[in-house]
Amino acid sequence: MSECSLKKTTFRGWNAIEVQNGTIRLVAVPEIGGRIMAYDLGDAHFIYVDNELAGKLFSAEENQGDGSLAAWKNYGGDKTWPSPQGWDTDDQWHGPPDPVLDTGRYQANYGCDTLSAWVEMTSPEDPRSGVQITRRFTIYAGSSRVDVHLSFRNISQREVRWSIWDVMQLDASRRNPDGSLTYDPACSITTRINPASRFKDGFYVMFGDPSNPQWRADHSRGLVEANYLWEIGKIGIDTDCGWAAFNNLSKGCAFTEMFTNHPEAQYPDDGVGVECWTVGRGKVANLDYEQTSIYLMEVEILSPFYNFSPGEVKSFEITWGVSKTAGQVLDAKAGGCTTTPFSARRSGEKISLAGAFGVYAVGELLVQALDANGKVISTEQLQAVTPDAPMLLSAEIAAMQAVVSVQLLVKTPAGDVFLLSECSLQDG
């Protein structure tokens, strides 16, 4: 198991802080809005970076420009904003562009030991929204997981109300034979349909053509699916599953975000906790994306609304995971994602196990058999696993009479155990 390391470096011309553990590399660039600009699993690079803006810095006045979207310096990467977005009232965040929270110079702290490394970036104080944003990212030895801790502090003398809104831009391009770039239709975003959704198909169109063919509800698999066809648009999803994934089938890999849903709480944008934005043919305000070569999909995760008294801090937690996969993500848990459903079937004196997964740690796959009361009857070690390769399961365990369900677990060399999947035992 490789140890964690940290170094100050440059990335695409910017001053940067890099943490890595031999499995993943994470690159933070504090001076362009505290962004994460790289999250790599070996040669799989997930994050979109605007090549034309790489290495460039601008003054606050240049970052604000005329206040229109065409003035926005969209570097790419992952960033955190206040939600709701809008320009009608002071209870909305009037960006982007925004020269403080979106593109301001963040201050960085960082630390590292053999088992973990972290980078923390804090924004300037923003009088307009009344908040200061702190973003902390932690990686662990032998793992592709990143723990993301986001917090807002009310720096004003008034009460403010915001959702913490994290926006990840993901590279959805592919290279043509002549070396030019185009969009990759093998890229998609998936999350589970909320069975109690207030929307007919588990989502609603927030922007763009309501009949945009990118958006669909796959009721047979219980998924909201966004397929990248380079059409501009945005949907909001009131999913209750606590995960959303970006799938790149061309590269055989997936990026997943996991978070806690709060069904009793109020969310912005008509009550959604996940949003998906795609750049493509079409215009937004005074910006015509069809005249650009930007190919990206966004996974956007929103917290519930928080009320902040002066000086008060509220936080929101997200966990990222990346892995090589053999299909679209159907489910995600702390140990990894599922791309073919997990099944356990009793046949005589054996239980046959099958499924396909991507895991978030180098370690061992364990299987536990449980009785009707949830008590563990047996635990067996099945095989070694790694985020660097899809995990295709085909195995057998002894079929004790009391078994009613089975769990798959990933055990790391450090001794941590994470749930990967679980299912009821079937006969035949």
ABEGO torsion letter per residue (X at the ends): XBBBBBBBBBBGGBBBBBBBAGABBBBBBAABGGBBABBBBEABBABBBBAAABGBBBBAAAAAEAGBAAABBBAEEBBBBBOBBEAABAABBBOOBBAAAAABBBBBBBBBBAABBBBBBBBBBBAAAGBBBBBBBBBBBGBABBBBBBBBBBABABBBBBBBBBBBBBBABBBBAAGBBBBBAABBBBBBBBAABABAAGBBBABEBAABAABBBBAAAGBBBBBBAGBBEBBBBABAAGBBBBBBAAAGBBBBBBBBBBAABBBBGGGBABBBBBBBBEBBEABBAAABABBBBBBBBBBBBBBBBBGBBBBBBBBBBBBBBAEBBABBBAAEBBABBBBBBBBEABBBBBEBBBBABBEBBBBBBBBAAGBBABBBBABBBBAABBBBBBBBBBBBAABABBBBBBBBAAGBBBBABBBBBBBX
